[in-house]
């Protein structure tokens, strides 16, 4: 069966975006997603963003997120900006999308610039999920033969954030997989390595759950800024520099949602048989 798709990216975090709002194609099996994600023999992507008809009256569409390993996950900040760009081609500049993580308000800022509300951060360990006796701004985690101070929270998906002196020399290839599958994260986790330059700028590398290190991670950028805010090391508006580009994260704190802003770029369009 022929399947139309768009190849897109946000800050270098790349996606295969499939608009099935008027289609009848079922989501591909995990083995097919893995084949499509292969960068040598497939389309090549970090996540598959699958757009479906809305599931409630308050949203214009519903999207699902599949990692390159075929697993379905709750949220993807850079991916939802690409979904929003697709929807905006036949919609107004402000609308709401539905997702497994809940409703996502959208603002189209310019031709390739999109801002999305990533909702409220979740800190209760049981809701992340993260195994801890009680909630804390930071936790001690044993990994790679050392004790590491980390922040744990959810941005609709689980995140672990640790502060490093320089992201260029951070041991992402070793610590990323170890923390991703750590026993204290029952559903695994995304792992952010954050270096704070000043109160309004950070550098970040992210090892994504089910993918590995990516050029950028939208929910990871949000999680890093929230973690830094909770520790009183960052201001409300922060520029996040990732290997693939820059994102802006805004969070006033307390019970306010986190807003993520950045690019959403169409690389090409195509069709394939699956």
N, C-alpha and C positions, 0 to 999 in steps of 0.2 A: 504494500500500500504506500502511496506517495504521501510524504509528510513535509509540509512547508515549515521553514524555520528561519530565524535570524541569528547570526553570530554577533554578539555584542560584548562590550566590556565596560566596567566602571573602575577607573584607576588601575587598569591592568588586570583586574580580577575578571576572568572571561566566562561567558555563558552561551549556551544554546537555548534560545527563547522560542517556545512553541505556543502559538495562539490558537487554542482550541475552543474559543468562546462559541463558535458556531459549528464545531466539528464533532465527530463521533468516535474519534480515535482514542482508544484506551492508552493510559501511560505505559511506556515500554517496560518489559521485565528488567530486573536488575542486571542480568547478563548483557542485555542489549544496551542499556545505559553505559555499562563499562566499555563496551565496544565503541559506542559513539564518542565516549570521552577520550579514547586513545588518541594521543597527539600525532602518532605516525600513520595510523590506519583508519581513523575516524574523523569526526568534526574537530574534536579536541576542546575540552572545557573543564572548568573547575566545578560548575554546577549546571544542571538542566533546570530551567525555569518553565513550568508548565502552567499555562493560563487556561482557566475554565470559566463557565458562566458564573455569575454571582450566586451566593448561597443565602443572601439576605437582602432586604430592600435597601439597606443603607450603603451597599457597596456596588461598584460597577463591574467588578470581576473578582475571581478567586484565583490565587496562584499556589502552586505546590513547588517544593524545592527538593531536588535530588542531587546528592553528592556524586562525584566521579566514580565512587565505588558502588554506586547503585542504591545506597541507603537514602531513605527519605528523612529530611530534617525539618525543623520547625521554621527557621527564618534565615534570610540572607540579605543583609543591608544593601550591598552593591547590586545584587540581583534584582531586588524589588525596585530600585531606581530604573533599571533597564525595562522591567515590566511596566512601570509607570510611563516611561517614554513611549512604549508601544501603544498603551491605552490612550495616551494623550493625542495620538494622531487622529482619533475620531471622538475626542472628548474635550471638555474644558480644561482650564489650568489647575483647577482644584477639585479633587474627588477622593474617594476612599476605596481602598482595596481590601479584600478579605484574605486571611491566611490562617494557617494552623496556629500561629502565634497571636491571632486576634486581628481587629481592624487596624488598617494602616492609612492614616490621612496623608495625602500627597499634595505638594505644591510644585508646579512646573515653573522654574525661575527663568529659563531661557531656552534657546534652541537645543542645547545638550546639557543643561544644568537642571538638576532635580533635587528637591528636598523632601524627605520622608520622615514621618514620626515613627520612631521605633518603640514607642510605648514606655511604660514605667520599668525601671530596672528592678529585678527581684533579688533580694538578699537572704531570704530565709533558706537555710541549707537544704531542707527537705524539698523545697520547690525548685531548686536549681537543676538537678539534685546534686548534693554534696554531703558527704558523711562528716558531721561535726556535732559536738554536744550542744553548741549554742551559736547564735549569730555573732560575728566579730568583723571588724574592719579589715583584719588580716589574719592569716592562718599559717602555721608551720606545716610544711609538706616534705616528706622524705622522698627523694628522687635522685637517681644516679649516684647514690652513696653520699649525698649531702642533704642538709636541712635548708629548705628554701622558704622565704616569706612570700606568700601569695595572697591575692584577693580572689574571691570566688563569688560569682554572681551570674544571673541569667538576663539576657536581652531577648527573651523568647527562645533562646538556645543557651546551653551552658558555656561559661567562659572562666578561664583561670588566667590571671594577669600577674606577671612578676616584673619587677623593676630591675633594669640592668644599666651599667655605665654607658655602654655603646652597643647599639643593635648590630653593627657590622661584625663584632667579634662574639656576639651571643651564641651559645651552643644550641641553636635551634634544631639542627639535625638530630642531636642526641636527646636533649631534654623534651623537645616537642612530642615525639611519640611516647616517651615514658610517662609524661604527665597526661597526655590525651587518654591513655588507657589505664590510668592510675585507679586502684581499687576504691579510692574515696570518691570517684566520679562514676557512679553506677551506669550512666548512659554515655560515658566518655565525655570529653570536653574539647573546646577550642582553646588554644594556648597563645597568649599574647606576651611578647617580650618588649617592654616599654622603656625608653630612655627619655627622661624629662629634660628638655633644653631650657625652658623657663616656664612660667605659669600659663603661657598661652601657646606653647609649641611643644610637641613631643615627636619622637621618632618611634616607629613601631614595625615589628615583624610578627606575623601570625602563622602558627601551625594550625591548619584547620582540621577539625574532626572529619575523618573519612576522605580527606583529600591530600594532606601534607601541607608544606609551606606554599602560600599563594602570594601573588604580587600585591594583593590588598584584601582586606576583610572589613566590611562595613560594620557588622555587629561587633567585631573585634575592636574596631576604632572606638565605638560607643562604650564598650566595656572598659577599655583602657582609661578613657576620660572619666567615666563614672568612678572607677577605682581610685584615680588620682584625686578626684574631687572629695571623695569620702575621707581620704587621708589628708585633706587640706593642702595639696601640693599643686593644684591646678585651678584656674579661673573658670568662669561659666562658658566662655567661647574659646575653643582650642583648635588649632590647626594640627592635623595629624599627617605626618609625612611617612608614607609607606614606599616600598620598592617600586610600586607601579604608579605613584602619584600622590596627590594631596586630597584629603577630605576635611570637611569642617564638621565639628560636633559641638552642639550647644545643649547644656543641661544646667538649669538654675538650681537644681537640687530638690529635696523634699519630695512632694507628690507630683512633680511636673514630668511630662514625658521628655525623652531624649530625641533631639532632631539631628538628622544626618544629611549633609548636603555634599554634592559632588557631581561628576560628569556621568553621562549615560551615552555611550557611543556605539552607533551601528557600524559594524565592520563589513558585513556582506549579508546577502540573503540567498537562500537556496532551497532545494527540495531533495529528498532522498527516499529510497525504498527501505522500509523496515518490516 
